[in-house]
Amino acid sequence: MATYKKRGYKPKTQKEKEEVVEEASTTAEVFNTLDEGASKTEEWVVKNQNYIIGVIGAIAVIVLGYLGYEKFVAEPNQKEAMNEMYTAKKYFDDAASGISSDSLYRMAIEGGEGKFGMTDIASEYSGTPAGNLANYYAGMAYLNLKDYQQAIEYLDAFSSDDKMLGPIAKGGIGDAFVQLDQLDKGLEYYEKAFKANTNDFTTPLYLLKAARVALDLGENQKALDYLKRIESEFSESTEAGQVEVLIGKAEASL
């Protein structure tokens, strides 16, 4: 057990003298070890300083490059893409309102008045939020033009956590597959659509579409489960008024 010794204490017995010598020796050994470690560290730093400087320089280049890209490339690209999208988006909105819809959907896709269409924006500004959104508009425009393969391609390229656009894009892919008579794929995407987000608009809409396709595929229990969910969770929705007859049909088929 170590004992506390006051400053200036002088050993009196032989045993105490030996303890002092031993403590001094241990302390010296510790400092020698620290000195040797520091010396080796200094030697390693000197020997590898070019490597260290290179690593630090590379990290600095990456950080500065990222900041520079965000400031001087990504932000201007996004702003430019949104400016380009304005005209194409107007064509799309007018078409959705029923004004010369086919020709306007086509102009939304291909462009007009010297401005890019949605497919050009998706290609030229890929990697930007505007480029991603252009995939959605192009896909929905193709869907309305009954070009289902192109609709699937562009809607599949679109990704979003938005509680409305995400499910609608998945549902649009489901619609396209159903029109192509690929009912199993249509059902798969309707299920993805209502699972993407739970809300009073898209959830009952795609539950009903999934139930109808499930009935056509003979998956009657699945159809019944989806219809019952509409009935219990979305009783105020438009779709709820359509489920009674379908529930009877599903139950009769079980």
N, C-alpha and C positions, 0 to 999 in steps of 0.2 A: 504493500500500500504506500502510495506516495505521501510524503509529509511536507508541509509548508515550511519553508525556511526564510526568515527575515533577511532583507538586504543587508549585506556586510557580515552575514553569518560566517564564522570560521569553523571548519571541522575540528573536533577535538580528539576523537578516537580514531584508531587506524581504520576501523570499518567505515566511518563517515568519510574519511579521506578517500577511500577506495570508491565509495559511492559517487563522490564529486568527480573523480577522474573518469568514472564510467559514464556519468551524465554528460560531461564535456566531450567525451569521445563520441557518444551517440549523436549529440547535437552537431558536432563537426561532420559526422558521417552524413547526416541528413542534408546539411548545407552543401556538402561535396556532391551528393546525388543530384540536388536541385541545379547546381552549377553545371554538372555534366549534362543533365537533361536540356537545360537552356542552351548550352553550347552546341549540342547535337541538333536542336531545333533551328538555331541560327545557321548551322552548316547546311541543313536541309533547305532552308529558305534561300540561302545564297546559291546553292547548287541548282535549285529549281525555280529561280526567280523569273526566268523567261516563260516557263510554263504557267506560273501563277499569274503573271501579268497578262498572258494570253487568255487565260480563263476569265479573268476579271474584265478584260477588254471585250471578249465574246459576249458575256452577260450584258455589258453596257450597250453593245451594238444591238442585241436582241430587244432590250427594253426600249431603247431610243427608236429602234426600227418600228416596234409595235405602236409606240406613241405617235410617231411620225405618220405611220400608215393610217391610224385612226383619224388623225387631224387633217392630213393632206390628201388622203385617198378615199377612205371609207365615207367620211362625212360629206365631202363634195359629191361623190358618186350617188349617195343616197338622196341628196337634195336634187341633183340632176335627174335621177330616175323618177322622183315624185313629180317633178315638173313635166317630164315626158308623159307620165301616166295620166295627167289631168284630162287630156283630150280623149284618150282611150276609155277612161273611166266614165266620161260623159256619154260616149257612144253606148257603153254597156248599160248605164242607168236609163237612158232613153229607150233602149231596146227592151229592158225589163218592164218599162211602163207601157209597152205595146205599140210604140211609135216605129213603124217600118222595122219590125224587130229583126227579121233575118238579115237584112242588109246592114243594119247597125251592129248586130252581133259580129258580123264579118269584119266591119271596120274596127270594132273594138279589138279583134284579134290581129288584124293586119295593119291597122293604122290608117291615118288620113290627115289631110291638111298639113302635110310635111312632118307629122309627128309619128313616133313609133307606135305600133300596136302592142298588145300584151305579150305576144310571143317574142317580139324583139326585146322588150324590156326584161322579160324573164331570162333571155339569153345574154344580153349585153350587161345587165346589172345583177347577174347571179351572185349570190353571197350577200346581197343587201336585203333589208326588209322589204323594200319596194319590189325587188326582183322576185322574192318569194310570194308576195301578194299577187303579182302579175300571173303567177302560175294558177292561182285560184280563179281569177277572172277569166283567164284563157280557158281553163277547164270547164267552168260553168257556161261560157259562151258556146264552146263546142257541144256541150250537152244539150243546150237549147237548139243547136243546129242539127242535132241527131248524128253528130260525128262522134260516136261513142268511144272508139279506140283512142282518139286524140283527147277526149274528155278524161278518160282514165289516166292517160299519160301525164297530163298537166295537173290534175287534182292529186295524183299520187306524189308529185314532186313538191306539193305544197305542204308545209307543216306549221301548226299553230296550236297554242294553248288557249286561244280565245274560246270562250264557252259557247259561242254560236258558230263561228266560221269553221272551227275544227270539226264538230259533228256534221255540219252541212257538207263539207268537203268529202268526208267519209260516206255520207248518205248519197252524195252525187255519184260517187264511184259505184255504190250499190245500185243506183238507178240505171247506170250505164250497163252494168253486167246483166241486170234483169232484161233490159232491152236487147241485149245480145244473146238472150236465152241461156245465160250461164247462172242459173238460179242459185246454185250452191255458193258461188262467189258473191252473188248479190246478197244472200242471207248473211254471209260472213261480214260484209261491210256495213250492212244495216245494224248488225250487232255491235260492231266497232263504233258506229255513230251514236247509238244510245248509251254506250258505256263511256264515251269520251267525256261527257259532262251530263249532269242531271239538272234539267230545268223544265219549265212547264211548256216549252215550245218544241224543242228538238226531241226530247225523250219520248213523249207519247207518239210523236210523228213517226219516228223510226222503230219504235216498238210495234206499232200497227203494221208498218211495211214488212218488218221481220216476221210478224205473225202470219200475214197473208202468204208470204213466200214459203214459210215453214209448212203451212197447210198444203200448198201446191206440191211440196216435196214429200208429203206424207209424214212430216215430223209433228204429229198432232199434239203430243204432250208439250213440246216446246212452244207451239203456237198458243196452246191454252194458258201456259204460264205467262206468256207475254201479254195476252189479252186480259187476264186476271189482274196483272200488275197495273195496266191502264185503268181498269175499273176501280181498283182500290186506291192507287196513289195519284191518279190524274182524272178524277171523276168530273172535274169542271172543264176538261179539255174538249175540243171539237171531236177528237178521236174517240172519246168515251161514248159518244152517241152512236158509234158504229160497231161496238164490240159485242153487243148482245147476240145478234144473229150469228156472228163468227164464233162466239163461245159455244153456242148450240151446235154448230157444225163440227167444231173440234171435239166436243164431248161425244157426239154421235159416232165419230170416227174412231174413238178409243176402244 
